[in-house]
Amino acid sequence: MIDQLEEEVELMDRHIDILLRVIEDEPIGIMKLSNQGEYDHHKVRYSLRVLEEDELIEPSEQGAVTTERTEEFVSHLDERLTTLAERLDAMKLNDHVESNL
């Protein structure tokens, strides 16, 4: 169960890293993203596809570029991650076990 969560966090970390690289260097292609992030090409392609499905980037002839939705997503990202971190923190068993002893 926790292994799956760890995998999802790693995946999300890669998606966000690639999105930030697109924001910084747009337009940017798969080769450059792969070299900068030291990711395999197929992993970059997958992350780009996920980001495109979420309408955070779009393809262009020169490479990936941001969309109108990107700025709004980024502006709320820290808040949303903080909320998730708080929820995960609240799940810690030691806190629950100690209070019931």
C-alpha positions as CSV (number, residue, x, y, z in Angstrom):
1,M,0.0,0.0,0.0
2,I,2.7,2.5,1.0
3,D,4.9,1.4,-2.0
4,Q,2.1,2.5,-4.4
5,L,2.0,5.9,-2.7
6,E,5.7,6.3,-2.9
7,E,5.6,5.5,-6.6
8,E,2.8,8.1,-7.2
9,V,4.8,10.7,-5.3
10,E,7.9,10.0,-7.4
11,L,5.8,10.2,-10.6
12,M,4.2,13.5,-9.5
13,D,7.7,14.9,-8.6
14,R,8.9,14.1,-12.2
15,H,5.7,15.7,-13.8
16,I,6.2,18.8,-11.7
17,D,9.9,19.0,-12.5
18,I,9.3,18.7,-16.2
19,L,6.5,21.3,-16.0
20,L,8.9,23.7,-14.2
21,R,11.5,23.1,-16.9
22,V,8.9,23.8,-19.6
23,I,8.0,27.1,-17.8
24,E,11.7,28.1,-17.6
25,D,12.8,27.1,-21.1
26,E,9.8,27.0,-23.3
27,P,9.6,25.9,-26.0
28,I,11.6,22.9,-25.1
29,G,11.8,19.4,-26.7
30,I,12.1,15.9,-25.3
31,M,15.8,15.6,-25.9
32,K,16.6,18.7,-23.9
33,L,14.2,17.8,-21.1
34,S,15.7,14.3,-21.0
35,N,19.2,15.6,-20.8
36,Q,18.4,18.3,-18.2
37,G,16.5,16.0,-15.9
38,E,18.5,12.9,-16.7
39,Y,15.2,11.1,-17.4
40,D,14.7,8.4,-20.1
41,H,13.0,9.7,-23.2
42,H,10.0,7.5,-22.6
43,K,9.5,8.9,-19.1
44,V,9.7,12.5,-20.5
45,R,7.1,11.6,-23.2
46,Y,4.8,10.1,-20.6
47,S,5.1,13.2,-18.3
48,L,4.5,15.5,-21.3
49,R,1.4,13.5,-22.2
50,V,0.0,13.7,-18.7
51,L,0.7,17.5,-18.5
52,E,-0.9,17.9,-21.9
53,E,-4.0,16.0,-20.9
54,D,-4.3,18.3,-17.8
55,E,-4.0,21.2,-20.3
56,L,-0.9,22.6,-18.5
57,I,1.3,22.4,-21.7
58,E,0.7,22.0,-25.4
59,P,3.0,20.9,-28.2
60,S,4.4,23.3,-30.7
61,E,6.8,22.8,-33.6
62,Q,9.7,23.9,-31.4
63,G,8.7,21.9,-28.4
64,A,6.4,22.0,-25.4
65,V,5.0,25.3,-24.3
66,T,2.8,26.4,-21.4
67,T,-0.9,27.2,-21.6
68,E,-3.3,29.7,-20.1
69,R,-4.0,27.2,-17.2
70,T,-0.3,26.8,-16.2
71,E,0.0,30.0,-14.2
72,E,-3.2,29.2,-12.2
73,F,-2.1,25.7,-11.5
74,V,1.4,26.8,-10.3
75,S,-0.1,29.5,-8.1
76,H,-2.1,27.0,-6.2
77,L,0.4,24.1,-6.2
78,D,2.2,24.9,-2.9
79,E,-1.1,25.3,-1.1
80,R,-2.4,22.0,-2.4
81,L,0.8,20.1,-1.6
82,T,0.8,21.5,1.9
83,T,-2.8,20.3,2.4
84,L,-1.8,16.8,1.2
85,A,1.3,16.8,3.4
86,E,-0.9,17.7,6.4
87,R,-3.3,14.8,5.6
88,L,-0.4,12.4,5.3
89,D,1.1,13.7,8.6
90,A,-2.3,13.1,10.2
91,M,-2.1,9.4,9.1
92,K,1.0,8.6,11.1
93,L,0.3,5.6,13.3
94,N,2.6,6.6,16.1
95,D,0.4,9.6,16.9
96,H,-2.7,7.4,16.9
97,V,-1.2,4.5,18.9
98,E,0.4,6.8,21.6
99,S,-2.9,8.6,22.2
100,N,-4.7,5.3,22.7
101,L,-2.2,3.8,25.2
